[in-house]
């Protein structure tokens, strides 16, 4: 069972003894998601710049 700890704002697995391994996996997953989001943001900015030439506003 996965528990959302409202104090630390993190996921907790009560039956997992090695919480450190879970935290490390969660950190690496989040950093990968943030990395991909940055790449997508860059792509979206290029798309919006192209749209701006057609009269659409650039969304930042």
Z-matrix of the N, CA and C atoms (Angstrom, degrees):
N
C 1 1.462
C 2 1.524 1 109.84
N 3 1.315 2 116.38 1 137.47
C 4 1.464 3 121.33 2 178.80
C 5 1.523 4 108.57 3 -101.67
N 6 1.310 5 115.92 4 132.57
C 7 1.457 6 121.09 5 -179.64
C 8 1.517 7 108.78 6 -117.79
N 9 1.335 8 116.76 7 133.67
C 10 1.462 9 120.32 8 174.99
C 11 1.515 10 107.98 9 -90.82
N 12 1.335 11 116.08 10 115.51
C 13 1.460 12 121.48 11 -179.39
C 14 1.526 13 108.51 12 -83.27
N 15 1.331 14 116.25 13 112.13
C 16 1.463 15 119.39 14 -175.30
C 17 1.528 16 112.01 15 -72.87
N 18 1.329 17 117.22 16 -22.95
C 19 1.471 18 119.56 17 179.41
C 20 1.527 19 110.65 18 -71.03
N 21 1.332 20 116.68 19 -49.57
C 22 1.464 21 120.56 20 -176.76
C 23 1.522 22 112.15 21 -93.43
N 24 1.337 23 117.63 22 -5.48
C 25 1.468 24 123.24 23 -178.12
C 26 1.533 25 110.74 24 56.56
N 27 1.318 26 115.59 25 40.41
C 28 1.467 27 120.16 26 -179.81
C 29 1.518 28 109.73 27 -132.65
N 30 1.334 29 115.29 28 164.70
C 31 1.458 30 120.26 29 174.52
C 32 1.518 31 109.17 30 -83.00
N 33 1.341 32 116.20 31 140.76
C 34 1.460 33 119.98 32 177.00
C 35 1.520 34 108.03 33 -127.07
N 36 1.327 35 114.84 34 144.55
C 37 1.452 36 121.40 35 177.29
C 38 1.526 37 106.79 36 -117.90
N 39 1.322 38 117.82 37 96.43
C 40 1.472 39 120.24 38 -172.79
C 41 1.526 40 114.10 39 -58.75
N 42 1.348 41 117.34 40 -34.06
C 43 1.465 42 118.30 41 -177.02
C 44 1.526 43 112.22 42 -85.36
N 45 1.324 44 117.41 43 -4.37
C 46 1.459 45 120.20 44 177.35
C 47 1.524 46 108.36 45 -90.00
N 48 1.334 47 115.93 46 125.16
C 49 1.465 48 119.13 47 -176.20
C 50 1.522 49 111.49 48 -79.46
N 51 1.333 50 116.25 49 -33.18
C 52 1.454 51 118.96 50 -176.48
C 53 1.526 52 109.49 51 -96.25
N 54 1.321 53 116.99 52 78.85
C 55 1.460 54 121.88 53 -179.80
C 56 1.530 55 111.07 54 -63.02
N 57 1.335 56 117.00 55 -28.10
C 58 1.457 57 121.04 56 179.64
C 59 1.516 58 112.36 57 -60.92
N 60 1.340 59 116.68 58 -40.54
C 61 1.464 60 120.34 59 179.16
C 62 1.520 61 110.41 60 -65.87
N 63 1.335 62 116.48 61 -38.00
C 64 1.465 63 120.87 62 178.38
C 65 1.526 64 109.84 63 -65.29
N 66 1.334 65 116.23 64 -43.49
C 67 1.467 66 120.27 65 179.17
C 68 1.527 67 111.04 66 -61.59
N 69 1.330 68 116.59 67 -41.86
C 70 1.465 69 120.82 68 -179.00
C 71 1.526 70 110.16 69 -64.28
N 72 1.326 71 116.68 70 -42.89
C 73 1.467 72 120.30 71 179.30
C 74 1.526 73 110.10 72 -64.13
N 75 1.343 74 115.65 73 -40.55
C 76 1.457 75 120.27 74 -179.67
C 77 1.530 76 110.88 75 -65.36
N 78 1.327 77 115.96 76 -41.39
C 79 1.471 78 120.20 77 179.19
C 80 1.527 79 111.01 78 -62.19
N 81 1.341 80 116.52 79 -45.54
C 82 1.464 81 119.35 80 -177.68
C 83 1.527 82 110.14 81 -66.67
N 84 1.334 83 116.61 82 -37.06
C 85 1.458 84 120.04 83 178.26
C 86 1.527 85 110.33 84 -64.88
N 87 1.324 86 117.09 85 -43.87
C 88 1.460 87 120.80 86 -179.28
C 89 1.521 88 110.98 87 -65.66
N 90 1.340 89 116.51 88 -39.53
C 91 1.464 90 118.86 89 -179.68
C 92 1.527 91 109.98 90 -66.83
N 93 1.338 92 116.89 91 -35.06
C 94 1.465 93 119.95 92 177.70
C 95 1.529 94 110.13 93 -67.53
N 96 1.340 95 116.54 94 -41.30
C 97 1.468 96 120.65 95 178.84
C 98 1.532 97 109.89 96 -63.47
N 99 1.336 98 116.81 97 -43.05
C 100 1.461 99 120.34 98 178.87
C 101 1.526 100 111.03 99 -63.92
N 102 1.332 101 115.99 100 -38.94
C 103 1.467 102 120.66 101 178.14
C 104 1.530 103 110.34 102 -61.32
N 105 1.332 104 115.47 103 -46.85
C 106 1.462 105 119.62 104 -179.70
C 107 1.525 106 110.59 105 -65.29
N 108 1.328 107 116.87 106 -37.87
C 109 1.465 108 120.57 107 179.78
C 110 1.528 109 110.01 108 -63.88
N 111 1.328 110 116.84 109 -38.66
C 112 1.467 111 120.08 110 177.18
C 113 1.524 112 110.60 111 -63.24
N 114 1.335 113 116.17 112 -42.46
C 115 1.466 114 119.92 113 179.44
C 116 1.526 115 109.90 114 -63.88
N 117 1.337 116 117.12 115 -44.03
C 118 1.459 117 120.68 116 179.84
C 119 1.523 118 110.53 117 -64.04
N 120 1.335 119 116.64 118 -39.04
C 121 1.459 120 120.89 119 179.52
C 122 1.526 121 109.56 120 -60.47
N 123 1.325 122 116.18 121 -40.50
C 124 1.468 123 121.33 122 178.43
C 125 1.532 124 110.09 123 -62.77
N 126 1.337 125 115.84 124 -43.99
C 127 1.468 126 120.42 125 -179.99
C 128 1.524 127 109.93 126 -64.50
N 129 1.342 128 116.33 127 -42.57
C 130 1.461 129 119.52 128 179.40
C 131 1.522 130 111.20 129 -62.21
N 132 1.333 131 116.89 130 -39.14
C 133 1.468 132 120.01 131 179.63
C 134 1.533 133 110.49 132 -61.95
N 135 1.349 134 116.62 133 -40.39
C 136 1.466 135 120.00 134 177.85
C 137 1.527 136 109.48 135 -63.52
N 138 1.338 137 116.50 136 -43.49
C 139 1.467 138 120.07 137 179.67
C 140 1.524 139 109.66 138 -61.34
N 141 1.336 140 116.40 139 -45.17
C 142 1.461 141 119.21 140 -178.55
C 143 1.525 142 111.07 141 -65.61
N 144 1.321 143 116.90 142 -35.19
C 145 1.463 144 119.19 143 177.31
C 146 1.527 145 110.05 144 -64.34
N 147 1.332 146 116.48 145 -40.40
C 148 1.464 147 119.89 146 177.61
C 149 1.521 148 110.34 147 -65.24
N 150 1.333 149 115.89 148 -39.16
C 151 1.461 150 119.81 149 179.01
C 152 1.523 151 110.25 150 -65.96
N 153 1.336 152 117.07 151 -32.63
C 154 1.463 153 120.85 152 -176.85
C 155 1.524 154 110.94 153 -63.57
N 156 1.322 155 116.16 154 -29.74
C 157 1.464 156 118.52 155 178.92
C 158 1.524 157 110.40 156 -69.29
N 159 1.341 158 116.22 157 -20.28
C 160 1.465 159 120.27 158 178.03
C 161 1.532 160 111.30 159 -93.93
N 162 1.325 161 116.76 160 6.35
C 163 1.453 162 119.59 161 176.93
C 164 1.510 163 114.53 162 101.94
N 165 1.351 164 118.35 163 1.75
C 166 1.459 165 119.93 164 176.79
C 167 1.519 166 109.43 165 -87.45
N 168 1.347 167 117.75 166 147.19
C 169 1.466 168 119.41 167 178.81
C 170 1.527 169 111.67 168 -73.52
N 171 1.315 170 116.03 169 152.18
C 172 1.458 171 120.73 170 175.74
C 173 1.523 172 107.87 171 -80.11
N 174 1.317 173 116.16 172 123.43
C 175 1.471 174 120.42 173 176.63
C 176 1.515 175 107.59 174 -93.84
N 177 1.314 176 117.36 175 126.90
C 178 1.465 177 120.44 176 -178.27
C 179 1.510 178 109.70 177 -105.53
